[in-house]
Amino acid sequence: MQSTTPYTETNNQPLFYIPQYGEFNAEQWGSYHRLDLRADYQTQIFGLESTIYIEVLNVYGSKTVQELEYNIDYSDFEKDYQFPDMPLPSIGITLNF
């Protein structure tokens, strides 16, 4: 983002800001990587085909920027990280009717 131009009407207060973008793809983020692990066990529960699983998303806690959230006049931003940004274990059961 290079700069912004305020859009004003009669009262000279900016209604919103129009971003002035830089050259396309002039800046890029680094490579993205994440490790998700999952183990499935197929069985029958109450006579129904079932899968019991355990998984861990983002095993080594990679923080990957998903987007930049700018303030109203585009003068500052915060990084928004992809979910999850830390290891997230879970277990579950799938039943097929």
KEGU-313983 format. One record per residue (C-alpha): residue number from 1; residue in three letters; x, y, z. Coordinates in Angstrom, 1 decimal, always signed. Example, Ala and Ser with C-alpha at 12.3 -4.5 7.8 and 13.67 -1.06 7.14 Angstrom:
<nodes>
NODE  resi  resn      c1      c2      c3
NODE     1   ALA   +12.3    -4.5    +7.8
NODE     2   SER   +13.7    -1.1    +7.1
</nodes>
This chain:
<nodes>
NODE  resi  resn      c1      c2      c3
NODE     1   MET    +0.0    +0.0    +0.0
NODE     2   GLN    +1.5    +3.3    -1.1
NODE     3   SER    -0.8    +5.9    +0.4
NODE     4   THR    -4.5    +7.1    +0.5
NODE     5   THR    -6.6    +9.9    -0.8
NODE     6   PRO    -9.4   +11.1    +1.4
NODE     7   TYR   -12.8   +11.4    -0.2
NODE     8   THR   -14.7   +14.5    +1.0
NODE     9   GLU   -17.9   +16.2    +0.3
NODE    10   THR   -19.4   +19.6    +1.6
NODE    11   ASN   -18.2   +19.6    +5.2
NODE    12   ASN   -14.5   +18.8    +4.4
NODE    13   GLN   -14.6   +15.8    +6.7
NODE    14   PRO   -13.3   +12.6    +5.0
NODE    15   LEU   -16.2   +10.2    +4.3
NODE    16   PHE   -13.8    +7.4    +3.5
NODE    17   TYR   -10.3    +6.9    +2.1
NODE    18   ILE    -9.3    +5.6    -1.3
NODE    19   PRO    -6.2    +3.5    -1.2
NODE    20   GLN    -3.4    +4.1    -3.7
NODE    21   TYR    -1.8    +0.8    -4.4
NODE    22   GLY    +1.8    +0.1    -5.3
NODE    23   GLU    +3.0    -2.0    -8.2
NODE    24   PHE    +1.2    -5.4    -8.5
NODE    25   ASN    +3.1    -8.2    -6.7
NODE    26   ALA    +5.9    -5.8    -5.7
NODE    27   GLU    +5.9    -7.3    -2.2
NODE    28   GLN    +5.0   -10.9    -1.3
NODE    29   TRP    +4.9   -13.0    +1.8
NODE    30   GLY    +7.3   -15.9    +2.3
NODE    31   SER    +6.4   -19.5    +1.6
NODE    32   TYR    +3.5   -21.0    +3.6
NODE    33   HIS    +3.9   -24.3    +5.4
NODE    34   ARG    +1.9   -26.2    +8.1
NODE    35   LEU    +1.8   -29.8    +9.3
NODE    36   ASP    -1.5   -31.4   +10.1
NODE    37   LEU    -1.7   -35.1   +11.3
NODE    38   ARG    -4.7   -37.4   +11.5
NODE    39   ALA    -5.1   -41.0   +12.4
NODE    40   ASP    -8.4   -42.8   +11.5
NODE    41   TYR    -9.8   -46.1   +12.9
NODE    42   GLN   -12.7   -47.6   +10.9
NODE    43   THR   -15.1   -49.8   +12.9
NODE    44   GLN   -18.8   -50.4   +13.5
NODE    45   ILE   -20.8   -48.7   +16.3
NODE    46   PHE   -24.5   -49.8   +16.8
NODE    47   GLY   -24.2   -51.6   +13.5
NODE    48   LEU   -23.3   -48.4   +11.6
NODE    49   GLU   -20.1   -47.9    +9.6
NODE    50   SER   -18.0   -45.5   +11.8
NODE    51   THR   -14.7   -43.8   +11.9
NODE    52   ILE   -13.0   -42.7   +15.1
NODE    53   TYR   -10.2   -40.2   +14.6
NODE    54   ILE    -7.6   -38.2   +16.5
NODE    55   GLU    -5.9   -35.2   +14.8
NODE    56   VAL    -3.6   -32.3   +15.5
NODE    57   LEU    -3.7   -29.2   +13.3
NODE    58   ASN    -0.6   -27.1   +12.9
NODE    59   VAL    +1.6   -29.5   +14.8
NODE    60   TYR    +4.7   -27.2   +15.0
NODE    61   GLY    +2.8   -24.0   +15.6
NODE    62   SER    +3.5   -22.1   +12.4
NODE    63   LYS    +2.1   -18.5   +12.4
NODE    64   THR    +1.1   -17.7    +8.9
NODE    65   VAL    -0.3   -14.3    +8.0
NODE    66   GLN    -3.7   -14.6    +6.3
NODE    67   GLU    -4.4   -10.9    +5.6
NODE    68   LEU    -3.6    -7.4    +6.8
NODE    69   GLU    -6.3    -5.5    +8.5
NODE    70   TYR    -5.9    -1.8    +8.0
NODE    71   ASN    -7.3    +1.1   +10.1
NODE    72   ILE    -9.8    +3.6    +8.5
NODE    73   ASP    -7.2    +5.8    +6.8
NODE    74   TYR    -4.8    +2.9    +5.9
NODE    75   SER    -2.0    +4.4    +7.9
NODE    76   ASP    -1.5    +1.3   +10.1
NODE    77   PHE    -2.4    -2.4   +10.0
NODE    78   GLU    -2.5    -5.5   +12.1
NODE    79   LYS    -1.6    -9.0   +10.9
NODE    80   ASP    -4.4   -11.5   +10.9
NODE    81   TYR    -3.1   -15.0   +11.3
NODE    82   GLN    -4.6   -18.2    +9.8
NODE    83   PHE    -6.5   -20.4   +12.2
NODE    84   PRO    -5.1   -22.2   +14.2
NODE    85   ASP    -1.9   -20.3   +15.0
NODE    86   MET    -0.9   -22.9   +17.6
NODE    87   PRO    -1.2   -26.7   +17.8
NODE    88   LEU    -4.9   -27.8   +18.0
NODE    89   PRO    -5.6   -31.4   +19.0
NODE    90   SER    -9.0   -32.9   +18.6
NODE    91   ILE   -10.8   -36.3   +18.6
NODE    92   GLY   -14.0   -37.2   +16.9
NODE    93   ILE   -16.4   -39.9   +15.7
NODE    94   THR   -18.1   -40.1   +12.3
NODE    95   LEU   -21.2   -42.3   +11.8
NODE    96   ASN   -22.5   -43.2    +8.4
NODE    97   PHE   -26.3   -43.8    +8.3
</nodes>
